[in-house]
Structures are given as structure tokens and as C-alpha cells.
Amino acid sequence: MGYSKPEKIIEITIGNGVKKTNYPAVQTMILGFEAGAFIALGYLLFIRVTGTLSGNLQGLSNLIGASVFPIGLILTLLAGGELLTGNMMAVPLARMAKRVTSGQVFKNWFLVTVSNFLGAVFVAYFFGHLVGLTETVPYLEKTISIAEHKLDASFLQAFISGIGCNWLVASAVWLSYGADDMTGKITGIWFPTMAFVAIGFQHVIANMFVIPAAIFSGHFTWLEYIHNFIPVFLGNAVGGTIFIAMAYWYAYKKDESNYSKSKVIQPVVKSNRVR
């Protein structure tokens, strides 16, 4: 399994950040919907494989669920998708390299946030609610328990948890960019993603599935969800932008002119590998 060193990964990531901001809005929305749905399907799988575990197996429930959840990010990065938490790392890094504007960063984040929400809620409503995959015993109890735990967190707790989450998720995206083949990419994605789920950190897109799924079952309110969305969104933004993008930008940049020779926004990537 070949891989790139961090100095090369930063070039690849900047190129991907530029490319993301140059997608037409419709393309961004379609890929964002796919990514939101993929993450939701990963969480639905988590609920379905852990909902029946009890007794002596209950202690392993979180680890078992965490081991299957990464399918969502694997599908997003390998099959194709625009995920907000990954873009909170790649697009700001392109901004630091002066390859995109601040306006392009926030436009991308807005479009991806909306489309991720639509994809996640689609899975929550049609598969979780109408099909009943999150509303039959014992899966309903598991769904409500997860949502309640997330909503019980204070603003500060949710914010800090969001930082930890995207520190790991953005690391997974970073590793996938540095791998040369599918096996390496899956391995790089799986371990950090599994870790954030097993720890219990809050992921803004995953929450777009599990909390609405609980709301559709008649528990909680959309106002309670908004109170969770804001701190988790901000925490994820800090985790991806500061703890990965900014940290590696200042650690590995050699000569800023290598990344910002021109302010013309073009999706140029030095590597010829498909991303």
C-alpha cells in the first residue's frame, strides 16, 4: 500500500479544496445529498447491529457499532460525495494557500450543509420512520437513547465534543488523500472514524440523521435539535479548520509561493491520481 508524505498530502488536499469550490451548485448539492445519506446509512447500520445487544454483550455494543459506522465515510470518499466535515478541512486549507476566497469557503459550506441535511433526513424519514427501521423495538429504544444523550450535552460540551470528532474525521480524510490504492484509503478512513464513534464525539451530519429519526418517532423537538446543531457545527469547524488544516499548513508549508503563485481559482492538482 503506497502512500504520500504529509508534505505531498497538503498539496493534494489544497487541490481538492480548490476543486470542491469550483463545482456547479447543482453538482455540489447532488454530491452533498449522497454524502448525507451515506453517513445516515452508516448510523442506521450502527443502530441495527447494536439495538439487539444486551446483557454481557452490551458492553461491546459501542465498539461493534463503531466498527461498522465508517461505511458512510468510505462510500463518501471512494464512491463520491461532498461531506461538510471533510470540507471544513480541505476548503479552508485552499483558502490558507490563497487559492480560493473566503466567500467561496462559506458558499461551499452552506450548500454542503443544506444538501447533507436533506440526504440524512431522507434516510431518517423514509427508512427510519416509514419503513420502521428506527421505530420498532428494540431499535426505537436505541435511537431515542442516542439522541437523548446528544441533546443532554450542554453548549460547551457539544462544542468540545464536536472539536474532537472532526479532529479525527478530518484526519481520516487526510489519510485517504495520501493513500495510493483503495485498500490503503479504506484503512486510513476506518480507524479514525471508528475511534470518534467509539469515544462518543458528536458529528454534525450524523446528528442530522439520529436526532430527526427520534423526532419523527414523536420524541424531542426541532428546537431542541437546533440547540444541538449550532455548537456541534462550530466544534466540527474548529476541529477540521484549526486542528488539522491550520496545524498542518504551518507545520509543513515550505514556501507559500508554491501554493499561491496565482490567485486565479483553478482546480490544478500536481498529482495525476484520481480523487
N, C-alpha and C positions, 0 to 999 in steps of 0.2 A: 504494500500500500504506500504509494508515493505521497508526499505532502510538501507544502511550501513553508518556508520560514516566515516568521512574523513580518519581516521587512517586505516580503513579497505579498503576504496576505493583505497588508494595508493598501497596497496598490490595487489589488483585486477588489477589495471592499469599496474603495473610492470609486472605481469604475462602475461597480454595481449600484452605488448610491446615485451616481450621475444618470445611469440608465433608468433607474426607477422614476426619477423626476421627469424623464422625457417620454414616458408612456402617455398615450392619449388618455383622457379621463375615463372613457368607456372601458379601455383595456385595464386600467388600474382598478376600476370598480368590479369587473368580472373576476380578475385575479384575487382581489380582496375578498369577494364573496366566497370564492373557493377556499381561501386560507381560513376564513372564519368558520366555514363548515367543517373543514378538516380538523381544526382544533376541537370543535364541538364533538365531532365523531370520536376523537381520541378520548374526550372526557366521558362520553356516553359509554365507551368500552370500559373505562375505569369503573363506572358505576355498575355495569352489568357483571363484571367479573368479581367485584368486591361485595356487592349487595347481599349475596347469599352466604358470605363467610361469617361464621360466628364461633363461639367457644374458643378452643385453643388456636384456631386459625385466624381469629380476629386481630391478633397482634401482628400478623403478617399481611393484613389487608392492605395497608398503605403502601408497603413495598411492592406487593403484587400489582396493585393498581398503577403505581408509578412506573413499573416496568413495561406496561402496555400503552400508557398515555403518549409516549413520544411518536407514535404512528402519525399523529396530527402534524407535527413539525417536519417529520420525514417526508410526508406527502407534499407539504407546502414547499419545501426547498428542492425536492427532486422532481415532483410532477409539475410543479408550477403554482405559485401563489404569492400574494403580497400581504405580509403579516406585519401589523403595526409594531410589535415589539422588536422584530428584526430591523425594520426601517428606522426605529429610534436609535439604532447604532449606525447603520450604513449611510443613511442620508445626511445626518449631521457630520459624519466624517468627511463626506464630499464637500460639505459647507466649510469645514475647517481647512480643507485644501483649496478653497476658493474656486471650486468647480461648479457650484450651484449657489443660488441666492437664498437668503432666509425665507423669502416669500415662497420659493419652491419647496423648501422643507415643510413649512406649515400647510401648504396646499396638499402635499403628498400625505402628510399625517391625517389631515381632515378626511380626504377621500378614502383612505385605507381604514380609518376608524369607522366611518359610516358603513362601508362595504363589509368589513369584518363583522360588525354588529348584525347586519342583515343575514349573513351566512350562518352565524352562530344561533340567532333567534329562529331561523328557518328550521334548523335541526331540532332545537328545543321544542318548537311548536308542532311540527309535523311528525317527527319521530318520537319525541318525548311525550307530547301531550296527545295528539290524535291516535298514534299507534299504541301509546301507553307504555313505552319502554322506560319512562321515569315515573310512571304513576300507578304501578302495580306493586303489591307487596312482594319482596322487601325493598324493591328499588326506590319506591317513593320515600321510605324512611331514610334511606341513604342520601337521596337527593336533598331532602329537607335538612338533614344533619349537616351536610357540607355547606349548603347555602347559609344556614344559621350561623355556623362557625365564622364564615367570611363576614357576614353582616354585623356580628357581635364585636368585631375589631373596632377600636377607636380610630379616629382620623390618623393619628400619629402611627399607630400600629400598622394600619393598612398601607400607609405611605412607606414605612421602612420595609415592610414585607414585600412591597412592590419593587423596591430597590434590589433586594436580594434575588427576587425572581428574575428580573431582566439582566442582572449581572450574569446569571447562569444561562439564560436563554440566548442573550446576545453572544455569549461565549460559544454556545452551540452553533450559532450561525457563522461566527468567525472561523471555527474549526472546519465546518463544512466547506467554506470558501477555500480553505487551504488544502483540502484533500483532492487527490487526483482521480479517484475512482469511486464508484457507488458504495462499495464496501467501506472504504475509509470515511466517506461522508456520513453514512448511516451510523457508524461507530462514534464519530465526532458529535453527531446530533444527540444520540441516545443517552450517553452518560450524564451530561449537564442537565438535560431535560428531565431525566429520571430523578436526578438529585433535587431539583427545585420542587417537584411534585411530592417526593417522599418527605422533604423538610416541611412542606406546607405553605410555601410562599404563595403570594397572590398574583395571578396573571390576568391582566385586564380583559383579554379575549376569552380565556377560559371562563372567567366570571360572566361574560356575555351569554354563555350557554347555561351554566348551572343555576345561576340566580333567576333568570327568566323561566327556566324549567320549573323551579319551585313556585314562582309567581303564577304560572299557568295552572298549577295544581291547586291554587286557591290559598297559598301561603305567601306572606310578605307582600310588599307593595313596590311599585315602580319608584316611589320617592325614596324608599329605603335603598333601592338599588343605586340611585343617583348618588346617595351619600357614600356608597362604597366605590362607585366608579371613579369619582374625582381623585381621591387620594391614591388609589391603585394606579390610575393613569399617570399621575405625576411621579409616583415612585418608579414605575416602569421606565418613564422618560429619563429620570436621573440615572437609573441603573444602566441603561443602554448607552446614553449620550456621554455621561461623565465617567462612569466606572469602566467602560470598555472603549468607546470611540475616543474620548479626550485623553484617557490614560495612555492608550497605545499610540495616539498621534504624537504626544510629547515624548514618549519613550523611544519610538522607532523612527521618527522623521529624521532624515539626514540633511535634506536641503529642500526647503519649501518650494523652491522654484521648479523642482522636479514634478511637483503635483499641480502647480498653478501657473504654468507658463503662459496660459491664455485664459481669460475669463469667458471665452466663448464656450457655452454649455454644450458639449458634445459627449456622447457616451463612448468614449475611447478607453479601451482596456488593453494593456500591453500583452496580457496572456491571451492565447488563442483557444483556451479551453471554454467549453460551453458552460454557462452559469444559469 
